[in-house]
């Protein structure tokens, strides 16, 4: 007995063939593609913009974080130092970048200062803070006031007394006007009724070189930039802008401890352009959290004198907004430079 199903007549098969082909094509278009056929971020290298020259806080944090992210993402995360305008050039580049997760920013707290400084100076803003999405904060340290070890000032009191009797004679370096090395000293100048001459550089690294070379006589920067130079006896730390004592420099008093009610935190955090798809942001948050827990990252920045102080995106976003409000008031008080 023949068990095969009867076949359609050839003429009918020929008539039905175009209809079957159309239905098959329509079904393929309507059904979702298998997951394996969809792109999974990232599929190519990611660029991490550090908006300062090598040697500063953003670079000290950015490079070990980028190395960890490379391993976790399975694609290279390439650090690109894009200095200029106190960090504004690199920050603006990321703010205007395509929001696809392939151009990221390792910013310092100056990211909240520059938009307000542009308003004070009545110039076209390089970017707005709303153009950037906070992903994670990694570090948050008070700046430290340092001078060369061969300088005549052994204490903050001696330093400020000299600044009072010789207004404008003492020079201080910074990473750029209104940057994270400029603003804290302006705050100290106001609190101590002193005047010192500002010499802006393109970043913390060049400013430290300027201090060591005698081009300027003081500066304020994060511990990671100067702690090894202090320990090596090349620089002397006079005070810091935080609370209590610093683990990396326990012998250095705070300004509040010395009677000056000023504080300033230099933090480093990861941002993406606004409009980056939520799945990509979620992936970056996960990778940033794991990078902050990575022993090599923690050990590297701790060696530089900076403990990990991680905040995930929601907490970091609130922190940024609060810091921006405080810094806006400080910048307006400083006025045009």
Secondary structure, DSSP 8 states (H G I E B T S, - for coil): ---S-----HHHHHHHHHHHHHHHHHHHHHS---GGGS--S-SS-EEEEESS-TTSHHHHHHHHHHHHHHHHHTS-EEEEE---GGGHHHHHHHHTS-SSSSEEEEEETHHHHHHHHHHHTT---S--GGGEEEEEEEEEEEEEEEEETTSS--SHHHHHHHHHHTTTTSEEEESSTTSTTTHHHHHHHHHHT---EEEE-SSHHHHHHHHHTTS-SEEEEEHHHHHHHHHTTSEEEEEESSSS--STTTTS-BTTTTT-----EEEEEEEEETT--HHHHHHHHHHHHHHHH-HHHHHHHHHTT-----EEHHHHHHHHHHHHHHHHHHHHHH---
